[in-house]
């Protein structure tokens, strides 16, 4: 089972094709800017020591306030987003269900005892999902690509759109080749006559084992004639947000990572203030911060990221939208902010 969970890195003809990407360097995929995994003054020993240091603030003080919605029967005539905690969410646009980075196994790691969901947050399972028109996978880290979830969703998924190389895991897990659409940065796929998905850069890394960079990491822009949504994935802050905003913006909503940061790894994850600035760079009307609220993969208090993001959003006059897990967020409706994370 452990081997199955890890997936399978690209090999043979598939790997040979990946090497033709302009984003493939010596030994693997690379970022647009030089991106060290850690700051100069950081060390893996200090990181591990701090991570396992007892800190009661890393988890909520009780059950998270959540909403359980019957996603199979609910009728929503306008575009919406339902967040499931961390970086998993369901977009409903023009009668299409678009599921992003689903992790419904209760943990974000190769083994259950390592990174468990906060109490009360793991309320959605693959069985709760409607039929999925598009499964979007930004990269292959365990907190974004979950073996158990992906396998259990297989009969519900019509098409998969993912970063280059990620399809190797899916084929290994039994997905039909014809369903998988691997995409390089700036490559677009026509989902239907009025919906297009474009892969865009991110500043991060990939890998489910020791070797990194064998698959690509991406963000995505989803556009229709009436709406435009930025699917951020994981990324450190950099100039690519301005470039994406200029090329693919403006956006009605930017869904951006806002959590699991630390000054020891400042280039691969954003600080909350950078998340808000990135939404400005993208020319987004509204911001939905994700990558928090379900798992603790860093050392900061569980709700620090949203508190800091809210403060920065107020300062920059950014429309920050933060629904509870399972609460349906309507894209084109005014939003009444409730700071439910303060309990």
Buried (B, 14 or more C-beta within 10 A) or exposed (E): EEEEBBBBBBEEEBBEBBEEBEBBEEEBBBBBEEBEEBEEEBEEEEBEEBBEEEBEEBBBEEEBBBEEBEBEEEEBEEBBBBBBBBBBBBBBBBEBBBBBBBBBBBBBBBEEEEBBBBEBBBBBBBEBBBEBBBBBBBBBBBBBBBBBBBBBBBEBBEBBBBBBBBBBBBBBBEBEEEBBBBBBBBBBBEBEEEBBBBBBBBBBBBBBEEEBBBBBBBBBBBBBEEBBBBBBBBBBBBEBBBBBBEEBBEBBBBBBBBBBBBEBBBBBBBBBBBBBBBBBBBBBBBBBBBBBBBBBBBBBBBBBBBBBBBBBBEEBEBBBBBBBBBBBBBBEEEBEEEEBBEE
